[in-house]
Amino acid sequence: MNLLQAIINTDDEGLIMDVKALLFNRKTDWFDELSAEQQQDVMEGIAEADRGETVPHAEVVKLFGKWGLK
């Protein structure tokens, strides 16, 4: 008997609720939706931050302010 038929024929309400929860409450992690290249870029950024290689927000705002960007 295949899986779908087993689910259709079951009287086990708990199983039905578990299957429903699995199908409708499943959330995908946004990271998994990224391409391999994008995932690598994110991981590289995290590694840089872990090493303290960051620029304070105030400095970035100041830099972009030169071009009228906020």
Backbone bond lengths (Angstrom), bond angles and torsions (degrees), N, CA, C in turn:
res aa  C-N    CA-C-N  psi(-1)  N-CA   C-N-CA  omega(-1)  CA-C   N-CA-C  phi
1 M - - - 1.452 - - 1.532 107.61 -
2 N 1.311 116.12 136.20 1.464 117.59 -178.93 1.529 110.81 -83.59
3 L 1.288 115.33 167.73 1.464 121.63 -175.03 1.527 112.46 -60.21
4 L 1.313 116.63 -46.28 1.462 119.87 -178.86 1.523 111.27 -60.19
5 Q 1.321 116.85 -44.03 1.460 120.76 179.87 1.527 110.55 -63.85
6 A 1.327 116.95 -39.14 1.462 120.82 178.88 1.527 110.87 -63.11
7 I 1.318 116.65 -40.72 1.466 120.41 178.91 1.529 110.33 -66.94
8 I 1.319 116.17 -43.43 1.467 120.58 -179.87 1.523 111.49 -61.88
9 N 1.323 116.70 -39.56 1.467 121.21 -174.47 1.526 114.55 -86.64
10 T 1.318 118.20 -4.68 1.460 119.28 -175.19 1.532 112.22 -76.08
11 D 1.318 114.15 148.22 1.467 121.27 172.25 1.528 110.24 -106.83
12 D 1.328 115.92 3.76 1.463 122.05 -177.33 1.531 108.92 -80.34
13 E 1.328 115.94 101.03 1.459 120.81 -177.51 1.527 111.52 -62.54
14 G 1.321 117.19 -34.80 1.462 120.74 178.13 1.519 111.38 -62.43
15 L 1.330 116.62 -41.96 1.463 120.92 177.97 1.524 110.36 -63.28
16 I 1.317 115.76 -43.84 1.466 120.03 179.31 1.528 110.41 -61.18
17 M 1.316 117.26 -43.03 1.466 120.98 179.09 1.527 111.06 -65.84
18 D 1.336 116.75 -38.78 1.466 120.42 177.76 1.523 111.27 -63.52
19 V 1.332 116.82 -44.15 1.466 121.02 179.04 1.525 109.79 -63.98
20 K 1.321 116.70 -43.24 1.467 121.07 178.47 1.529 110.68 -60.37
21 A 1.321 116.72 -45.29 1.466 120.71 179.45 1.521 110.70 -62.62
22 L 1.322 116.49 -41.35 1.460 120.70 179.88 1.527 110.96 -62.66
23 L 1.310 116.41 -42.68 1.460 120.47 -176.41 1.528 113.78 -76.14
24 F 1.321 117.42 -37.43 1.458 119.81 -170.99 1.523 114.97 -105.67
25 N 1.306 118.70 -14.37 1.462 120.73 -178.32 1.517 112.51 -108.39
26 R 1.286 116.31 4.17 1.458 120.60 -177.90 1.523 109.43 -73.87
27 K 1.301 115.47 128.51 1.454 120.71 178.71 1.527 108.02 -114.21
28 T 1.301 114.90 134.75 1.455 120.62 179.12 1.521 108.94 -90.98
29 D 1.298 116.60 134.20 1.452 121.81 176.23 1.532 108.15 -70.38
30 W 1.314 117.83 130.57 1.461 121.25 -177.82 1.521 111.63 -56.96
31 F 1.329 116.89 -32.17 1.456 120.76 -178.76 1.524 110.62 -61.99
32 D 1.323 116.80 -37.54 1.461 121.17 -179.38 1.523 112.17 -67.49
33 E 1.317 117.39 -19.20 1.461 121.84 -179.63 1.530 112.14 -85.16
34 L 1.327 117.23 -10.73 1.458 121.33 -179.74 1.521 110.57 -78.65
35 S 1.330 115.64 154.95 1.462 120.18 173.92 1.529 108.45 -69.69
36 A 1.321 116.29 165.21 1.468 120.73 179.11 1.527 110.42 -59.33
37 E 1.327 116.75 -39.10 1.465 120.49 179.45 1.531 110.82 -65.40
38 Q 1.322 117.05 -42.63 1.463 120.71 178.61 1.524 111.07 -65.08
39 Q 1.331 116.94 -40.27 1.463 120.45 177.59 1.524 110.25 -61.73
40 Q 1.325 116.79 -41.39 1.463 120.73 178.97 1.526 110.61 -63.66
41 D 1.335 117.24 -40.84 1.467 121.01 178.19 1.527 111.21 -61.86
42 V 1.323 116.94 -42.32 1.465 120.93 178.43 1.522 109.97 -63.16
43 M 1.329 116.79 -45.86 1.464 120.72 -179.17 1.530 110.79 -63.32
44 E 1.324 116.56 -38.01 1.463 120.37 177.50 1.525 110.54 -64.56
45 G 1.323 117.12 -41.65 1.462 121.31 177.89 1.516 112.18 -62.85
46 I 1.322 116.53 -40.61 1.468 120.55 177.60 1.523 110.27 -64.30
47 A 1.328 116.46 -42.27 1.469 120.33 179.10 1.524 110.58 -62.84
48 E 1.335 116.92 -41.58 1.467 120.48 177.99 1.526 110.62 -62.25
49 A 1.311 116.99 -43.39 1.468 120.72 179.00 1.522 110.67 -63.75
50 D 1.332 116.60 -40.06 1.465 120.40 178.15 1.524 111.74 -62.26
51 R 1.329 116.49 -30.10 1.471 120.98 178.83 1.530 111.47 -87.04
52 G 1.328 117.38 0.43 1.459 120.87 179.70 1.514 113.68 81.37
53 E 1.312 117.18 14.96 1.459 121.59 -178.47 1.531 110.01 -90.34
54 T 1.326 115.42 66.99 1.459 120.94 -179.13 1.521 110.05 -125.50
55 V 1.325 115.73 165.64 1.461 122.31 176.49 1.525 106.62 -117.12
56 P 1.326 118.10 126.90 1.462 120.37 179.16 1.531 111.92 -57.87
57 H 1.308 116.16 145.84 1.462 122.39 -178.27 1.523 111.51 -55.42
58 A 1.312 117.40 -42.24 1.471 120.98 -178.59 1.528 111.13 -59.34
59 E 1.328 117.27 -37.91 1.467 120.39 178.91 1.523 111.50 -68.29
60 V 1.315 116.56 -38.69 1.465 120.59 178.85 1.525 109.90 -65.46
61 V 1.330 116.93 -44.40 1.466 121.13 178.73 1.525 109.79 -60.66
62 K 1.312 116.61 -42.79 1.463 121.69 179.66 1.533 110.44 -62.49
63 L 1.315 117.18 -43.73 1.461 122.09 -179.62 1.525 111.01 -63.46
64 F 1.316 117.34 -48.42 1.459 120.49 -178.17 1.522 112.04 -74.10
65 G 1.325 117.14 -20.06 1.458 121.24 176.33 1.517 112.27 -63.40
66 K 1.319 116.78 -24.63 1.459 121.15 178.44 1.524 111.27 -60.74
67 W 1.314 116.47 -28.16 1.465 121.34 -178.33 1.524 111.82 -104.17
68 G 1.314 116.71 13.71 1.456 121.10 178.59 1.516 113.63 76.65
69 L 1.317 116.92 16.05 1.462 121.03 178.74 1.511 109.96 -95.67
70 K 1.314 116.51 142.62 1.464 120.86 -179.93 1.500 110.13 -121.19
